[in-house]
């Protein structure tokens, strides 16, 4: 599971994530479940930007996509079931 997460969430997209801790949290997940979890977590920074854009809190110019955080991974774990 650690290798799958490392492949789908590179260190430049998800700096500081402890892959070993994440692997422990995905006990019982299949390989495809872990891939789905990574995709869900990767969408979270984009959803934050979209929410801010829709609320008029930021303009569309020079929007930067933030990294995937540990909280993103925990939230994704809550909604992604094996």
PDB file of N, CA, C and O in Angstrom:
ATOM      1  N   UNK A   1       0.821  -1.192   0.000  1.00  0.00           N
ATOM      2  CA  UNK A   1       0.000   0.000   0.000  1.00  0.00           C
ATOM      3  C   UNK A   1       0.866   1.258   0.000  1.00  0.00           C
ATOM      4  O   UNK A   1       0.517   2.261  -0.623  1.00  0.00           O
ATOM      5  N   UNK A   2       1.971   1.197   0.687  1.00  0.00           N
ATOM      6  CA  UNK A   2       2.877   2.346   0.730  1.00  0.00           C
ATOM      7  C   UNK A   2       3.382   2.690  -0.667  1.00  0.00           C
ATOM      8  O   UNK A   2       3.437   3.862  -1.037  1.00  0.00           O
ATOM      9  N   UNK A   3       3.746   1.684  -1.433  1.00  0.00           N
ATOM     10  CA  UNK A   3       4.252   1.902  -2.789  1.00  0.00           C
ATOM     11  C   UNK A   3       3.174   2.486  -3.697  1.00  0.00           C
ATOM     12  O   UNK A   3       3.472   3.324  -4.548  1.00  0.00           O
ATOM     13  N   UNK A   4       1.943   2.060  -3.528  1.00  0.00           N
ATOM     14  CA  UNK A   4       0.845   2.576  -4.350  1.00  0.00           C
ATOM     15  C   UNK A   4       0.628   4.058  -4.054  1.00  0.00           C
ATOM     16  O   UNK A   4       0.481   4.862  -4.975  1.00  0.00           O
ATOM     17  N   UNK A   5       0.609   4.417  -2.775  1.00  0.00           N
ATOM     18  CA  UNK A   5       0.437   5.831  -2.406  1.00  0.00           C
ATOM     19  C   UNK A   5       1.604   6.647  -2.940  1.00  0.00           C
ATOM     20  O   UNK A   5       1.398   7.730  -3.488  1.00  0.00           O
ATOM     21  N   UNK A   6       2.815   6.150  -2.792  1.00  0.00           N
ATOM     22  CA  UNK A   6       3.992   6.873  -3.278  1.00  0.00           C
ATOM     23  C   UNK A   6       3.925   7.091  -4.787  1.00  0.00           C
ATOM     24  O   UNK A   6       4.367   8.124  -5.290  1.00  0.00           O
ATOM     25  N   UNK A   7       3.377   6.125  -5.498  1.00  0.00           N
ATOM     26  CA  UNK A   7       3.262   6.257  -6.950  1.00  0.00           C
ATOM     27  C   UNK A   7       2.218   7.301  -7.340  1.00  0.00           C
ATOM     28  O   UNK A   7       2.426   8.062  -8.285  1.00  0.00           O
ATOM     29  N   UNK A   8       1.104   7.341  -6.623  1.00  0.00           N
ATOM     30  CA  UNK A   8      -0.011   8.211  -7.011  1.00  0.00           C
ATOM     31  C   UNK A   8       0.008   9.589  -6.360  1.00  0.00           C
ATOM     32  O   UNK A   8      -0.651  10.509  -6.844  1.00  0.00           O
ATOM     33  N   UNK A   9       0.744   9.741  -5.285  1.00  0.00           N
ATOM     34  CA  UNK A   9       0.892  11.050  -4.642  1.00  0.00           C
ATOM     35  C   UNK A   9       2.374  11.306  -4.431  1.00  0.00           C
ATOM     36  O   UNK A   9       2.941  10.925  -3.407  1.00  0.00           O
ATOM     37  N   UNK A  10       2.988  11.945  -5.390  1.00  0.00           N
ATOM     38  CA  UNK A  10       4.423  12.200  -5.312  1.00  0.00           C
ATOM     39  C   UNK A  10       4.731  13.173  -4.176  1.00  0.00           C
ATOM     40  O   UNK A  10       3.847  13.888  -3.705  1.00  0.00           O
ATOM     41  N   UNK A  11       5.968  13.196  -3.749  1.00  0.00           N
ATOM     42  CA  UNK A  11       6.372  14.064  -2.647  1.00  0.00           C
ATOM     43  C   UNK A  11       6.215  15.546  -2.988  1.00  0.00           C
ATOM     44  O   UNK A  11       6.015  16.355  -2.081  1.00  0.00           O
ATOM     45  N   UNK A  12       6.297  15.924  -4.254  1.00  0.00           N
ATOM     46  CA  UNK A  12       6.090  17.334  -4.591  1.00  0.00           C
ATOM     47  C   UNK A  12       4.610  17.705  -4.549  1.00  0.00           C
ATOM     48  O   UNK A  12       4.294  18.880  -4.363  1.00  0.00           O
ATOM     49  N   UNK A  13       3.695  16.757  -4.714  1.00  0.00           N
ATOM     50  CA  UNK A  13       2.247  17.026  -4.602  1.00  0.00           C
ATOM     51  C   UNK A  13       1.742  16.865  -3.177  1.00  0.00           C
ATOM     52  O   UNK A  13       0.751  17.482  -2.786  1.00  0.00           O
ATOM     53  N   UNK A  14       2.426  16.034  -2.408  1.00  0.00           N
ATOM     54  CA  UNK A  14       1.984  15.758  -1.039  1.00  0.00           C
ATOM     55  C   UNK A  14       3.201  15.742  -0.104  1.00  0.00           C
ATOM     56  O   UNK A  14       3.540  14.707   0.470  1.00  0.00           O
ATOM     57  N   UNK A  15       3.851  16.904   0.041  1.00  0.00           N
ATOM     58  CA  UNK A  15       5.064  16.928   0.866  1.00  0.00           C
ATOM     59  C   UNK A  15       4.750  16.667   2.336  1.00  0.00           C
ATOM     60  O   UNK A  15       3.751  17.147   2.872  1.00  0.00           O
ATOM     61  N   UNK A  16       5.609  15.909   2.958  1.00  0.00           N
ATOM     62  CA  UNK A  16       5.475  15.682   4.389  1.00  0.00           C
ATOM     63  C   UNK A  16       4.506  14.598   4.803  1.00  0.00           C
ATOM     64  O   UNK A  16       4.361  14.332   5.996  1.00  0.00           O
ATOM     65  N   UNK A  17       3.837  13.965   3.856  1.00  0.00           N
ATOM     66  CA  UNK A  17       2.933  12.881   4.235  1.00  0.00           C
ATOM     67  C   UNK A  17       3.745  11.677   4.690  1.00  0.00           C
ATOM     68  O   UNK A  17       4.703  11.278   4.028  1.00  0.00           O
ATOM     69  N   UNK A  18       3.363  11.111   5.805  1.00  0.00           N
ATOM     70  CA  UNK A  18       4.027   9.916   6.311  1.00  0.00           C
ATOM     71  C   UNK A  18       3.349   8.704   5.682  1.00  0.00           C
ATOM     72  O   UNK A  18       2.253   8.311   6.084  1.00  0.00           O
ATOM     73  N   UNK A  19       4.001   8.131   4.711  1.00  0.00           N
ATOM     74  CA  UNK A  19       3.404   7.034   3.949  1.00  0.00           C
ATOM     75  C   UNK A  19       3.184   5.789   4.795  1.00  0.00           C
ATOM     76  O   UNK A  19       2.244   5.032   4.553  1.00  0.00           O
ATOM     77  N   UNK A  20       4.034   5.573   5.772  1.00  0.00           N
ATOM     78  CA  UNK A  20       3.878   4.400   6.648  1.00  0.00           C
ATOM     79  C   UNK A  20       2.609   4.526   7.496  1.00  0.00           C
ATOM     80  O   UNK A  20       1.874   3.553   7.664  1.00  0.00           O
ATOM     81  N   UNK A  21       2.357   5.718   8.025  1.00  0.00           N
ATOM     82  CA  UNK A  21       1.139   5.952   8.815  1.00  0.00           C
ATOM     83  C   UNK A  21      -0.082   5.764   7.927  1.00  0.00           C
ATOM     84  O   UNK A  21      -1.071   5.153   8.331  1.00  0.00           O
ATOM     85  N   UNK A  22      -0.001   6.294   6.720  1.00  0.00           N
ATOM     86  CA  UNK A  22      -1.118   6.146   5.787  1.00  0.00           C
ATOM     87  C   UNK A  22      -1.359   4.681   5.451  1.00  0.00           C
ATOM     88  O   UNK A  22      -2.508   4.246   5.362  1.00  0.00           O
ATOM     89  N   UNK A  23      -0.305   3.932   5.267  1.00  0.00           N
ATOM     90  CA  UNK A  23      -0.451   2.507   4.973  1.00  0.00           C
ATOM     91  C   UNK A  23      -1.162   1.800   6.126  1.00  0.00           C
ATOM     92  O   UNK A  23      -1.991   0.919   5.896  1.00  0.00           O
ATOM     93  N   UNK A  24      -0.843   2.177   7.355  1.00  0.00           N
ATOM     94  CA  UNK A  24      -1.520   1.585   8.514  1.00  0.00           C
ATOM     95  C   UNK A  24      -3.009   1.916   8.517  1.00  0.00           C
ATOM     96  O   UNK A  24      -3.829   1.082   8.901  1.00  0.00           O
ATOM     97  N   UNK A  25      -3.363   3.128   8.090  1.00  0.00           N
ATOM     98  CA  UNK A  25      -4.765   3.542   8.078  1.00  0.00           C
ATOM     99  C   UNK A  25      -5.568   2.862   6.972  1.00  0.00           C
ATOM    100  O   UNK A  25      -6.798   2.882   6.993  1.00  0.00           O
ATOM    101  N   UNK A  26      -4.881   2.268   6.018  1.00  0.00           N
ATOM    102  CA  UNK A  26      -5.582   1.628   4.900  1.00  0.00           C
ATOM    103  C   UNK A  26      -5.554   0.110   5.007  1.00  0.00           C
ATOM    104  O   UNK A  26      -5.671  -0.595   4.005  1.00  0.00           O
ATOM    105  N   UNK A  27      -5.401  -0.379   6.214  1.00  0.00           N
ATOM    106  CA  UNK A  27      -5.452  -1.832   6.443  1.00  0.00           C
ATOM    107  C   UNK A  27      -6.786  -2.363   5.922  1.00  0.00           C
ATOM    108  O   UNK A  27      -7.842  -1.824   6.255  1.00  0.00           O
ATOM    109  N   UNK A  28      -6.744  -3.401   5.123  1.00  0.00           N
ATOM    110  CA  UNK A  28      -7.961  -3.985   4.565  1.00  0.00           C
ATOM    111  C   UNK A  28      -8.358  -3.406   3.212  1.00  0.00           C
ATOM    112  O   UNK A  28      -9.283  -3.914   2.578  1.00  0.00           O
ATOM    113  N   UNK A  29      -7.684  -2.360   2.759  1.00  0.00           N
ATOM    114  CA  UNK A  29      -7.968  -1.767   1.458  1.00  0.00           C
ATOM    115  C   UNK A  29      -7.275  -2.596   0.379  1.00  0.00           C
ATOM    116  O   UNK A  29      -6.153  -3.064   0.576  1.00  0.00           O
ATOM    117  N   UNK A  30      -7.930  -2.773  -0.740  1.00  0.00           N
ATOM    118  CA  UNK A  30      -7.289  -3.402  -1.894  1.00  0.00           C
ATOM    119  C   UNK A  30      -6.433  -2.349  -2.594  1.00  0.00           C
ATOM    120  O   UNK A  30      -6.487  -1.167  -2.254  1.00  0.00           O
ATOM    121  N   UNK A  31      -5.656  -2.781  -3.560  1.00  0.00           N
ATOM    122  CA  UNK A  31      -4.854  -1.832  -4.323  1.00  0.00           C
ATOM    123  C   UNK A  31      -5.707  -0.781  -5.010  1.00  0.00           C
ATOM    124  O   UNK A  31      -5.353   0.398  -5.018  1.00  0.00           O
ATOM    125  N   UNK A  32      -6.826  -1.195  -5.585  1.00  0.00           N
ATOM    126  CA  UNK A  32      -7.702  -0.229  -6.263  1.00  0.00           C
ATOM    127  C   UNK A  32      -8.373   0.707  -5.261  1.00  0.00           C
ATOM    128  O   UNK A  32      -8.645   1.861  -5.590  1.00  0.00           O
ATOM    129  N   UNK A  33      -8.645   0.231  -4.045  1.00  0.00           N
ATOM    130  CA  UNK A  33      -9.183   1.107  -2.997  1.00  0.00           C
ATOM    131  C   UNK A  33      -8.175   2.195  -2.641  1.00  0.00           C
ATOM    132  O   UNK A  33      -8.548   3.350  -2.439  1.00  0.00           O
ATOM    133  N   UNK A  34      -6.904   1.825  -2.567  1.00  0.00           N
ATOM    134  CA  UNK A  34      -5.859   2.798  -2.221  1.00  0.00           C
ATOM    135  C   UNK A  34      -5.710   3.828  -3.342  1.00  0.00           C
ATOM    136  O   UNK A  34      -5.520   5.014  -3.073  1.00  0.00           O
ATOM    137  N   UNK A  35      -5.795   3.384  -4.587  1.00  0.00           N
ATOM    138  CA  UNK A  35      -5.739   4.317  -5.717  1.00  0.00           C
ATOM    139  C   UNK A  35      -6.911   5.286  -5.643  1.00  0.00           C
ATOM    140  O   UNK A  35      -6.722   6.488  -5.834  1.00  0.00           O
ATOM    141  N   UNK A  36      -8.106   4.798  -5.374  1.00  0.00           N
ATOM    142  CA  UNK A  36      -9.281   5.651  -5.240  1.00  0.00           C
ATOM    143  C   UNK A  36      -9.093   6.648  -4.095  1.00  0.00           C
ATOM    144  O   UNK A  36      -9.450   7.818  -4.227  1.00  0.00           O
ATOM    145  N   UNK A  37      -8.544   6.198  -2.994  1.00  0.00           N
ATOM    146  CA  UNK A  37      -8.262   7.075  -1.857  1.00  0.00           C
ATOM    147  C   UNK A  37      -7.309   8.197  -2.265  1.00  0.00           C
ATOM    148  O   UNK A  37      -7.528   9.355  -1.910  1.00  0.00           O
ATOM    149  N   UNK A  38      -6.268   7.867  -2.998  1.00  0.00           N
ATOM    150  CA  UNK A  38      -5.316   8.878  -3.460  1.00  0.00           C
ATOM    151  C   UNK A  38      -5.979   9.893  -4.387  1.00  0.00           C
ATOM    152  O   UNK A  38      -5.719  11.092  -4.292  1.00  0.00           O
ATOM    153  N   UNK A  39      -6.826   9.410  -5.274  1.00  0.00           N
ATOM    154  CA  UNK A  39      -7.540  10.320  -6.179  1.00  0.00           C
ATOM    155  C   UNK A  39      -8.472  11.242  -5.410  1.00  0.00           C
ATOM    156  O   UNK A  39      -8.559  12.433  -5.711  1.00  0.00           O
ATOM    157  N   UNK A  40      -9.163  10.700  -4.425  1.00  0.00           N
ATOM    158  CA  UNK A  40     -10.059  11.516  -3.597  1.00  0.00           C
ATOM    159  C   UNK A  40      -9.268  12.580  -2.850  1.00  0.00           C
ATOM    160  O   UNK A  40      -9.675  13.741  -2.812  1.00  0.00           O
ATOM    161  N   UNK A  41      -8.153  12.201  -2.263  1.00  0.00           N
ATOM    162  CA  UNK A  41      -7.324  13.154  -1.528  1.00  0.00           C
ATOM    163  C   UNK A  41      -6.758  14.223  -2.463  1.00  0.00           C
ATOM    164  O   UNK A  41      -6.674  15.392  -2.088  1.00  0.00           O
ATOM    165  N   UNK A  42      -6.372  13.831  -3.672  1.00  0.00           N
ATOM    166  CA  UNK A  42      -5.807  14.772  -4.634  1.00  0.00           C
ATOM    167  C   UNK A  42      -6.832  15.798  -5.115  1.00  0.00           C
ATOM    168  O   UNK A  42      -6.458  16.897  -5.525  1.00  0.00           O
ATOM    169  N   UNK A  43      -8.107  15.456  -5.069  1.00  0.00           N
ATOM    170  CA  UNK A  43      -9.160  16.387  -5.479  1.00  0.00           C
ATOM    171  C   UNK A  43      -9.447  17.450  -4.420  1.00  0.00           C
ATOM    172  O   UNK A  43     -10.001  18.500  -4.747  1.00  0.00           O
ATOM    173  N   UNK A  44      -9.093  17.211  -3.192  1.00  0.00           N
ATOM    174  CA  UNK A  44      -9.435  18.129  -2.101  1.00  0.00           C
ATOM    175  C   UNK A  44      -8.854  19.533  -2.271  1.00  0.00           C
ATOM    176  O   UNK A  44      -9.583  20.500  -2.048  1.00  0.00           O
ATOM    177  N   UNK A  45      -7.574  19.706  -2.654  1.00  0.00           N
ATOM    178  CA  UNK A  45      -7.083  21.077  -2.872  1.00  0.00           C
ATOM    179  C   UNK A  45      -7.846  21.796  -3.992  1.00  0.00           C
ATOM    180  O   UNK A  45      -8.116  22.993  -3.892  1.00  0.00           O
ATOM    181  N   UNK A  46      -8.187  21.073  -5.042  1.00  0.00           N
ATOM    182  CA  UNK A  46      -8.959  21.665  -6.135  1.00  0.00           C
ATOM    183  C   UNK A  46     -10.345  22.081  -5.653  1.00  0.00           C
ATOM    184  O   UNK A  46     -10.831  23.149  -6.024  1.00  0.00           O
ATOM    185  N   UNK A  47     -10.980  21.260  -4.840  1.00  0.00           N
ATOM    186  CA  UNK A  47     -12.302  21.607  -4.306  1.00  0.00           C
ATOM    187  C   UNK A  47     -12.240  22.851  -3.428  1.00  0.00           C
ATOM    188  O   UNK A  47     -13.169  23.659  -3.434  1.00  0.00           O
ATOM    189  N   UNK A  48     -11.144  23.013  -2.667  1.00  0.00           N
ATOM    190  CA  UNK A  48     -10.992  24.223  -1.851  1.00  0.00           C
ATOM    191  C   UNK A  48     -10.928  25.465  -2.730  1.00  0.00           C
ATOM    192  O   UNK A  48     -11.561  26.478  -2.432  1.00  0.00           O
ATOM    193  N   UNK A  49     -10.157  25.381  -3.820  1.00  0.00           N
ATOM    194  CA  UNK A  49     -10.048  26.519  -4.740  1.00  0.00           C
ATOM    195  C   UNK A  49     -11.390  26.814  -5.387  1.00  0.00           C
ATOM    196  O   UNK A  49     -11.796  27.973  -5.466  1.00  0.00           O
ATOM    197  N   UNK A  50     -12.083  25.784  -5.847  1.00  0.00           N
ATOM    198  CA  UNK A  50     -13.390  25.988  -6.494  1.00  0.00           C
ATOM    199  C   UNK A  50     -14.381  26.642  -5.535  1.00  0.00           C
ATOM    200  O   UNK A  50     -15.144  27.524  -5.929  1.00  0.00           O
ATOM    201  N   UNK A  51     -14.367  26.214  -4.290  1.00  0.00           N
ATOM    202  CA  UNK A  51     -15.269  26.789  -3.295  1.00  0.00           C
ATOM    203  C   UNK A  51     -14.962  28.272  -3.092  1.00  0.00           C
ATOM    204  O   UNK A  51     -15.881  29.085  -2.996  1.00  0.00           O
ATOM    205  N   UNK A  52     -13.687  28.629  -3.027  1.00  0.00           N
ATOM    206  CA  UNK A  52     -13.299  30.028  -2.857  1.00  0.00           C
ATOM    207  C   UNK A  52     -13.660  30.856  -4.088  1.00  0.00           C
ATOM    208  O   UNK A  52     -14.120  31.990  -3.958  1.00  0.00           O
ATOM    209  N   UNK A  53     -13.455  30.298  -5.281  1.00  0.00           N
ATOM    210  CA  UNK A  53     -13.808  31.007  -6.506  1.00  0.00           C
ATOM    211  C   UNK A  53     -15.312  31.251  -6.583  1.00  0.00           C
ATOM    212  O   UNK A  53     -15.751  32.350  -6.924  1.00  0.00           O
ATOM    213  N   UNK A  54     -16.099  30.224  -6.265  1.00  0.00           N
ATOM    214  CA  UNK A  54     -17.554  30.353  -6.316  1.00  0.00           C
ATOM    215  C   UNK A  54     -18.074  31.356  -5.293  1.00  0.00           C
ATOM    216  O   UNK A  54     -19.079  32.024  -5.537  1.00  0.00           O
ATOM    217  N   UNK A  55     -17.407  31.467  -4.162  1.00  0.00           N
ATOM    218  CA  UNK A  55     -17.822  32.411  -3.125  1.00  0.00           C
ATOM    219  C   UNK A  55     -17.290  33.817  -3.383  1.00  0.00           C
ATOM    220  O   UNK A  55     -17.598  34.743  -2.632  1.00  0.00           O
ATOM    221  N   UNK A  56     -16.493  33.985  -4.438  1.00  0.00           N
ATOM    222  CA  UNK A  56     -15.944  35.296  -4.759  1.00  0.00           C
ATOM    223  C   UNK A  56     -14.799  35.707  -3.842  1.00  0.00           C
ATOM    224  O   UNK A  56     -14.457  36.887  -3.759  1.00  0.00           O
ATOM    225  N   UNK A  57     -14.211  34.741  -3.159  1.00  0.00           N
ATOM    226  CA  UNK A  57     -13.133  35.045  -2.222  1.00  0.00           C
ATOM    227  C   UNK A  57     -11.784  35.215  -2.913  1.00  0.00           C
ATOM    228  O   UNK A  57     -10.837  35.712  -2.305  1.00  0.00           O
ATOM    229  N   UNK A  58     -11.691  34.812  -4.161  1.00  0.00           N
ATOM    230  CA  UNK A  58     -10.446  34.980  -4.912  1.00  0.00           C
ATOM    231  C   UNK A  58     -10.791  35.119  -6.385  1.00  0.00           C
ATOM    232  O   UNK A  58     -11.835  34.652  -6.840  1.00  0.00           O
ATOM    233  N   UNK A  59      -9.906  35.764  -7.118  1.00  0.00           N
ATOM    234  CA  UNK A  59     -10.135  35.911  -8.552  1.00  0.00           C
ATOM    235  C   UNK A  59      -9.518  34.721  -9.269  1.00  0.00           C
ATOM    236  O   UNK A  59      -8.761  33.954  -8.674  1.00  0.00           O
ATOM    237  N   UNK A  60      -9.835  34.573 -10.518  1.00  0.00           N
ATOM    238  CA  UNK A  60      -9.356  33.442 -11.294  1.00  0.00           C
ATOM    239  C   UNK A  60      -7.937  33.593 -11.797  1.00  0.00           C
ATOM    240  O   UNK A  60      -7.393  32.664 -12.394  1.00  0.00           O
ATOM    241  N   UNK A  61      -7.326  34.742 -11.568  1.00  0.00           N
ATOM    242  CA  UNK A  61      -5.970  34.945 -12.077  1.00  0.00           C
ATOM    243  C   UNK A  61      -4.921  34.395 -11.117  1.00  0.00           C
ATOM    244  O   UNK A  61      -4.981  34.622  -9.909  1.00  0.00           O
ATOM    245  N   UNK A  62      -3.985  33.686 -11.668  1.00  0.00           N
ATOM    246  CA  UNK A  62      -2.850  33.157 -10.911  1.00  0.00           C
ATOM    247  C   UNK A  62      -3.252  32.329  -9.696  1.00  0.00           C
ATOM    248  O   UNK A  62      -2.709  32.505  -8.605  1.00  0.00           O
ATOM    249  N   UNK A  63      -4.186  31.445  -9.890  1.00  0.00           N
ATOM    250  CA  UNK A  63      -4.613  30.538  -8.827  1.00  0.00           C
ATOM    251  C   UNK A  63      -3.582  29.413  -8.723  1.00  0.00           C
ATOM    252  O   UNK A  63      -3.214  28.804  -9.727  1.00  0.00           O
ATOM    253  N   UNK A  64      -3.126  29.145  -7.509  1.00  0.00           N
ATOM    254  CA  UNK A  64      -2.164  28.058  -7.286  1.00  0.00           C
ATOM    255  C   UNK A  64      -2.842  26.913  -6.560  1.00  0.00           C
ATOM    256  O   UNK A  64      -3.542  27.105  -5.565  1.00  0.00           O
ATOM    257  N   UNK A  65      -2.620  25.746  -7.071  1.00  0.00           N
ATOM    258  CA  UNK A  65      -3.151  24.545  -6.447  1.00  0.00           C
ATOM    259  C   UNK A  65      -2.244  24.159  -5.283  1.00  0.00           C
ATOM    260  O   UNK A  65      -1.043  23.956  -5.466  1.00  0.00           O
ATOM    261  N   UNK A  66      -2.809  24.061  -4.108  1.00  0.00           N
ATOM    262  CA  UNK A  66      -2.029  23.711  -2.924  1.00  0.00           C
ATOM    263  C   UNK A  66      -1.715  22.226  -2.874  1.00  0.00           C
ATOM    264  O   UNK A  66      -2.216  21.447  -3.685  1.00  0.00           O
ATOM    265  N   UNK A  67      -0.888  21.843  -1.924  1.00  0.00           N
ATOM    266  CA  UNK A  67      -0.510  20.433  -1.794  1.00  0.00           C
ATOM    267  C   UNK A  67      -1.619  19.612  -1.146  1.00  0.00           C
ATOM    268  O   UNK A  67      -2.546  20.155  -0.544  1.00  0.00           O
ATOM    269  N   UNK A  68      -1.506  18.319  -1.279  1.00  0.00           N
ATOM    270  CA  UNK A  68      -2.379  17.392  -0.557  1.00  0.00           C
ATOM    271  C   UNK A  68      -1.831  17.304   0.866  1.00  0.00           C
ATOM    272  O   UNK A  68      -0.649  17.024   1.067  1.00  0.00           O
ATOM    273  N   UNK A  69      -2.685  17.542   1.838  1.00  0.00           N
ATOM    274  CA  UNK A  69      -2.257  17.563   3.235  1.00  0.00           C
ATOM    275  C   UNK A  69      -2.661  16.269   3.947  1.00  0.00           C
ATOM    276  O   UNK A  69      -3.416  15.450   3.422  1.00  0.00           O
ATOM    277  N   UNK A  70      -2.134  16.122   5.147  1.00  0.00           N
ATOM    278  CA  UNK A  70      -2.515  14.970   5.972  1.00  0.00           C
ATOM    279  C   UNK A  70      -4.016  15.004   6.254  1.00  0.00           C
ATOM    280  O   UNK A  70      -4.665  13.958   6.280  1.00  0.00           O
ATOM    281  N   UNK A  71      -4.574  16.203   6.467  1.00  0.00           N
ATOM    282  CA  UNK A  71      -6.021  16.318   6.680  1.00  0.00           C
ATOM    283  C   UNK A  71      -6.806  15.869   5.448  1.00  0.00           C
ATOM    284  O   UNK A  71      -7.866  15.255   5.572  1.00  0.00           O
ATOM    285  N   UNK A  72      -6.286  16.176   4.265  1.00  0.00           N
ATOM    286  CA  UNK A  72      -6.938  15.711   3.031  1.00  0.00           C
ATOM    287  C   UNK A  72      -6.984  14.189   2.997  1.00  0.00           C
ATOM    288  O   UNK A  72      -7.997  13.598   2.624  1.00  0.00           O
ATOM    289  N   UNK A  73      -5.884  13.562   3.389  1.00  0.00           N
ATOM    290  CA  UNK A  73      -5.828  12.109   3.393  1.00  0.00           C
ATOM    291  C   UNK A  73      -6.782  11.523   4.435  1.00  0.00           C
ATOM    292  O   UNK A  73      -7.460  10.530   4.173  1.00  0.00           O
ATOM    293  N   UNK A  74      -6.832  12.139   5.609  1.00  0.00           N
ATOM    294  CA  UNK A  74      -7.746  11.640   6.657  1.00  0.00           C
ATOM    295  C   UNK A  74      -9.198  11.796   6.218  1.00  0.00           C
ATOM    296  O   UNK A  74     -10.010  10.892   6.417  1.00  0.00           O
ATOM    297  N   UNK A  75      -9.525  12.933   5.625  1.00  0.00           N
ATOM    298  CA  UNK A  75     -10.890  13.144   5.112  1.00  0.00           C
ATOM    299  C   UNK A  75     -11.226  12.133   4.026  1.00  0.00           C
ATOM    300  O   UNK A  75     -12.334  11.600   3.982  1.00  0.00           O
ATOM    301  N   UNK A  76     -10.264  11.875   3.154  1.00  0.00           N
ATOM    302  CA  UNK A  76     -10.490  10.893   2.087  1.00  0.00           C
ATOM    303  C   UNK A  76     -10.685   9.503   2.674  1.00  0.00           C
ATOM    304  O   UNK A  76     -11.485   8.720   2.161  1.00  0.00           O
ATOM    305  N   UNK A  77      -9.962   9.191   3.741  1.00  0.00           N
ATOM    306  CA  UNK A  77     -10.127   7.889   4.412  1.00  0.00           C
ATOM    307  C   UNK A  77     -11.535   7.736   4.982  1.00  0.00           C
ATOM    308  O   UNK A  77     -12.091   6.637   4.992  1.00  0.00           O
ATOM    309  N   UNK A  78     -12.101   8.830   5.452  1.00  0.00           N
ATOM    310  CA  UNK A  78     -13.447   8.781   6.026  1.00  0.00           C
ATOM    311  C   UNK A  78     -14.524   8.470   4.991  1.00  0.00           C
ATOM    312  O   UNK A  78     -15.525   7.820   5.294  1.00  0.00           O
ATOM    313  N   UNK A  79     -14.302   8.943   3.767  1.00  0.00           N
ATOM    314  CA  UNK A  79     -15.346   8.759   2.742  1.00  0.00           C
ATOM    315  C   UNK A  79     -15.064   7.602   1.794  1.00  0.00           C
ATOM    316  O   UNK A  79     -15.953   7.183   1.053  1.00  0.00           O
ATOM    317  N   UNK A  80     -13.843   7.082   1.806  1.00  0.00           N
ATOM    318  CA  UNK A  80     -13.473   5.972   0.939  1.00  0.00           C
ATOM    319  C   UNK A  80     -13.424   4.699   1.782  1.00  0.00           C
ATOM    320  O   UNK A  80     -12.591   4.564   2.678  1.00  0.00           O
ATOM    321  N   UNK A  81     -14.296   3.805   1.489  1.00  0.00           N
ATOM    322  CA  UNK A  81     -14.379   2.566   2.245  1.00  0.00           C
ATOM    323  C   UNK A  81     -13.855   1.407   1.420  1.00  0.00           C
ATOM    324  O   UNK A  81     -14.046   1.367   0.204  1.00  0.00           O
ATOM    325  N   UNK A  82     -13.190   0.457   2.083  1.00  0.00           N
ATOM    326  CA  UNK A  82     -12.683  -0.713   1.336  1.00  0.00           C
ATOM    327  C   UNK A  82     -13.812  -1.634   0.898  1.00  0.00           C
ATOM    328  O   UNK A  82     -13.562  -2.659   0.263  1.00  0.00           O
TER     329      UNK A  82
END
